[in-house]
C-alpha cells in the first residue's frame, strides 16, 4: 500500500514537472523585426516592421516588443528582412553615420574637405577628437588672414571617401584599391557653423589629433 502511494506521489510530481516544461516551452513573447530589407537609413514606418512571437530565450538583448517604440525612429545601420530591432541600434534623429555616433542636443555636423595627408596621415577614425585648423587659400581668403584654430577637440562623427561613401581603411594584407579620404565629419557648436561655411570656401584644412585628457 505504501509503495503504491509512493508511486502515485512520484507520478504526480512527474506530471507537474512535465506540465511546467510544456508551459515554458509553449510560452511566447512579442519581438519587433524588419518586415523587408531596408538598405537605406531612414525613419521607420509601419510597413517596414512586423511583430513576431518567439520563445523568451530567443530574444536578443535590448529587443523591442512594441511597434509604437519603433515607428519614426531611425536604424543606425541597414536592416535585412527578419532582423530583430534592438533599442541600442535605433536613433531619434535621421543620420547617415554608419558609426552609430550621434550629435549631442544643439550640436551641428559639418563635413570638412580634407586629404589623408592633412588628416593625421589617413589614420583618423570616428570617435577621435581633433583640432581643426583652417589654412587660407591665396586668391580666395581675404588678404592678411592667417592660420586659424576653428575648433578644439571636436568629435569626429564619420570619415567619408571622395565618392561620399564611408571610408574603410585597407587591411595590411589586402592588395585591393580603396577610395581615398574626401572629408571628415565633425560636431561643432551652432555659433560656429557660419564661420565654418565661410572657411570651407576659402581655406584648406589640417586636422590635429587631440589625445584624451
URLINCOR-V578258 format. One record per residue. N is the residue number from 0. RES is the residue in one letter. SS is DSSP state (h for helix, s for strand, l for the rest). OMEGA is omega as a letter, one per 30 degrees, with the letter a starting at -180 (none if undefined). Layout:
N,RES,SS,OMEGA
N,RES,SS,OMEGA
This chain:
0,X,l,l
1,X,h,a
2,X,h,l
3,X,h,l
4,X,h,l
5,X,h,l
6,X,h,l
7,X,h,l
8,X,h,l
9,X,h,a
10,X,h,l
11,X,h,l
12,X,h,l
13,X,h,l
14,X,h,l
15,X,h,l
16,X,h,l
17,X,h,l
18,X,h,l
19,X,h,l
20,X,h,l
21,X,h,a
22,X,h,a
23,X,h,l
24,X,h,a
25,X,h,a
26,X,l,a
27,X,l,l
28,X,s,a
29,X,s,l
30,X,s,l
31,X,s,l
32,X,s,l
33,X,s,a
34,X,l,a
35,X,l,l
36,X,l,a
37,X,s,a
38,X,l,a
39,X,l,l
40,X,l,a
41,X,l,l
42,X,s,a
43,X,l,l
44,X,l,a
45,X,h,l
46,X,h,a
47,X,h,a
48,X,s,l
49,X,s,a
50,X,s,l
51,X,s,l
52,X,s,a
53,X,s,l
54,X,l,a
55,X,h,a
56,X,h,l
57,X,h,a
58,X,l,l
59,X,l,l
60,X,l,l
61,X,l,a
62,X,s,a
63,X,l,a
64,X,l,a
65,X,l,a
66,X,h,a
67,X,h,l
68,X,h,a
69,X,l,a
70,X,l,a
71,X,l,l
72,X,l,a
73,X,s,l
74,X,s,a
75,X,l,l
76,X,l,l
77,X,l,a
78,X,s,l
79,X,l,a
80,X,l,l
81,X,l,a
82,X,l,l
83,X,s,l
84,X,l,a
85,X,s,a
86,X,h,a
87,X,h,l
88,X,h,l
89,X,s,l
90,X,s,l
91,X,l,a
92,X,l,l
93,X,l,l
94,X,l,l
95,X,l,a
96,X,l,l
97,X,l,a
98,X,l,a
99,X,l,l
100,X,l,a
101,X,l,l
102,X,l,l
103,X,l,a
104,X,l,l
105,X,l,a
106,X,l,l
107,X,s,l
108,X,s,l
109,X,s,l
110,X,s,a
111,X,s,l
112,X,s,a
113,X,l,l
114,X,l,a
115,X,h,a
116,X,h,l
117,X,h,l
118,X,s,a
119,X,h,l
120,X,h,a
121,X,h,a
122,X,l,a
123,X,l,a
124,X,l,l
125,X,l,a
126,X,l,l
127,X,l,l
128,X,s,a
129,X,s,l
130,X,s,a
131,X,s,a
132,X,s,l
133,X,s,l
134,X,s,a
135,X,s,l
136,X,l,l
137,X,l,a
138,X,l,l
139,X,l,a
140,X,l,l
141,X,l,l
142,X,l,l
143,X,l,l
144,X,l,a
145,X,l,l
146,X,l,a
147,X,s,l
148,X,s,a
149,X,s,a
150,X,s,l
151,X,s,l
152,X,s,l
153,X,s,l
154,X,s,l
155,X,s,a
156,X,s,a
157,X,s,l
158,X,s,a
159,X,s,l
160,X,s,l
161,X,l,l
162,X,l,l
163,X,l,l
164,X,l,l
165,X,s,l
166,X,l,l
167,X,l,a
168,X,l,a
169,X,l,l
170,X,l,a
171,X,l,a
172,X,l,a
173,X,l,l
174,X,l,a
175,X,l,l
176,X,l,l
177,X,l,l
178,X,l,l
179,X,l,l
180,X,s,l
181,X,s,a
182,X,s,l
183,X,s,a
184,X,s,a
185,X,s,l
186,X,s,a
187,X,s,l
188,X,l,l
189,X,h,a
190,X,h,a
191,X,h,a
192,X,h,l
193,X,h,l
194,X,h,l
195,X,h,a
196,X,h,l
197,X,h,a
198,X,h,l
199,X,h,a
200,X,h,a
201,X,h,a
202,X,s,l
203,X,s,a
204,X,s,l
205,X,s,l
206,X,s,l
207,X,s,a
208,X,s,a
209,X,s,a
210,X,l,l
211,X,l,a
212,X,l,none
